[in-house]
Amino acid sequence: MTIEPIQEKLANSVDSLGLQFIQRHIFICAEATKPECCDRAASIEVWNYLKRRLRELNLDQATSDRPSCIFRTKANCLRVCHSGPILVVYPDGTWYHSVTKEVVDRILTEHIIGNQPVQDYLFLTHPLPPVNN
């Protein structure tokens, strides 16, 4: 495969996913190969709920009145291995523990929409520092 078709396919992915419009990126540990911090089935349920709620709230795609979107990624493990599922929001660097469907709703409404982290489940805030070359 030559570079041009690869670049074209990647450009199509960027456009279809709206990667250029990402404002925040949510990672959640779910469906771990060797679950240690939470029940595997429960983590999958929370992951599916997060995807559905982002769609229902129209946060997963940029719109004409909100030119940004929220991206989400399921991680096998975020290496905290305690009080999971664990969810982290970037670029804020806000880490949450014990994430359930109810906690997802609070994170989306209070933190993502309202810009106020959910203190009841927050255990660390550490935005990534700038890279110094």
WONOR-V395626 format. One line per field, one symbol per residue. psi: psi as a letter, one per 30 degrees, with the letter a starting at -180 (. if undefined). burial: 1 if it has 24 or more other ideal C-beta (glycine too) atoms within 12 Angstrom, else 0. Layout:
BEGIN
psi = ???
burial = ???
END
This chain:
BEGIN
psi = kleeeeeeeeeeeeeefhefgkelkkkkkkhkeikfflkeeeeeeeeeeeeeeeeeghffkklefjhllklkkkkekggehkhlkkkkkkfehkkklhkaeeeeeeeeeeeeefgjkjeffkfkjikkllkj.
burial = 0000000000000000000001111111111100001100011001101110110000111000000011111111110100011111110101111111101111110011000011001110000000000
END
